[in-house]
Amino acid sequence: MNCELFLQLPAPVTVLLRRLNESGFSAYVVGGCVRDSMLGLEPHDWDICTSALPEQMQEVFHDLHTVETGLKHGTLTVVVDHVPYEVTTYRIDGDYTDHRHPDSVHFVDNLTEDLARRDFTVNAMAWNPETGLADPFDGQTDLAAGLIRCVGEAEKRFDEDALRILRALRFASVYDFAIEPSTSAALRKMAPDLSRVAGERIREELLKLLCGKAAGRILREYPEVLAEIIPEIRPMIGYDQQNHHHSYDLWEHTVRGVEGVPPDPVLRLTMLLHDTGKPAARTTDEKGEGHYFGHPKISEQIARKAADTLRLDNAFRDRLCNLVLHHDIPLRTQSGEINTDRSFLLRRLNKFGEEDLRAIFLIHCSDRTATGYTTREREDLRLKERMAALDALLAEQPCFTLKDLAVNGRDLLAAGLKGKAVGEALQTLLEAVMDGKVSNKKEKLLNYLNQI
């Protein structure tokens, strides 16, 4: 036990620990909250483990709001001031025949046995204000060294729950840690077992991985693991684009694209998938130059398939597919200058909306930089200019959707139009307003309609 380490616990956690201790049971905060506290981070939640059996926990907390979320596995959720805290009996797990959940659990009164069933050493630490840190697997040393290491035999840990393969990569990405060699070898070997894991569980880990500060490094080191989730990644690895506009292979370009956008799940996943269609779209000219006409559409189809695999919600899926499909939409004039023309921006706003247009600007900046044939500084200046032009335009509260028009369907019906002619006229007026041919005023719009 290390009694020198001190963690600052939330008041309700201190109360729960004290209640258990005063009732004759040992109790510790455990897992991620200990890890994050030792890293100087604010834990997302606080979990407690204890020698008290489930029915004994219920007695200790009889006057508090409790939820029997997983009582047969020894977990009782105690709600204090609307915040849930999971309290779990020390246990050892039986076999994992479904490679996700233990077939059975056996309650024990030994903390070390409980910690031995956990995934990684940095998550197998527990702390109590009286006795200090319990760290039987030397997680503190691995934490200080920035190392992800399995508790015990790595292959056994991954066989129990294949999601741990992706969790290892996620922790390495989020905390910028290395993965211990035997753990790394095991997760590579066991990666095909990810096919056993439900899409929603993979989704949560993958998105956190992509948004981690070391996401690029992990993508470079473990592309074959990601390919078990999205098979279309496999042909991208080491793929020579043979195109004078690209100085990197396709996977390196993709990784640089991911690194180049803000750590937003939609943006990061868009960049991971934006060029997945290139291998299938490739044609080669007489000079040996590779071309990829139509690859955004193929990439969009792959993104839609990936969205189903990851069980993304409809809004996320639709944004992802739209951004992948339009990731290389032209943003410059024919002479190569940045297009900040009012009509151009209004039409882009009409097509994408403000949020997605800004996202496309960010994607374009990253995609261009990731070719290796321009600099980040140059593209950042272009991005800044585009964003400034958009900000200035939006400050005018311009008309770029049908609901912004100063006339509506009732006005056109009153003017004598009928049926589908109403919708067609509204679209014509909107385009005329965006092109600056008429001002967005009711009288002007009706007069314009009579003149065409």
Buried (B, 14 or more C-beta within 10 A) or exposed (E): BEEEBEBEBBEBBEBBBEBBBEBEBBBBBBBBBBBBBBEEEEBEEBBBBBBBBBEBBBEBBEEBEBEEEBBEBBBBBBBBEEEBBBBBBBBBBEEBEEBBBBEEBEBBBEBBBBBBBBBBBBBBBBBBBEBBBBBBBBBBEBBEEBBBBBBBEBBEBBBBBBBBBBBBBBBBBBBBBBBBEEBBEBBBEBBEBBEEBEBEBBBBBBBBBBBBEBBBBBBBBBBEBBBBBBBBBBBBBEBEBBBEEBEBBBBBBBBBBBBBBEBBBBBBBBBBBBBBBBBBBBEEEEEEEBBBEEBBEBBBBBBBBBBEBBBBEEEBBBBBBBBBBBBBBEBEEEEEEBBBEBBBBBBBBBBBBEEBBBBBBBBBBBBBBBBEEBEBEEBEEBBEEBBEBBEEBEEEEBBBEBEBBBBEEEBBEEEEBEEEEBEEBBEEBBBBBBEEEBEBEEEBBBEBBEEE
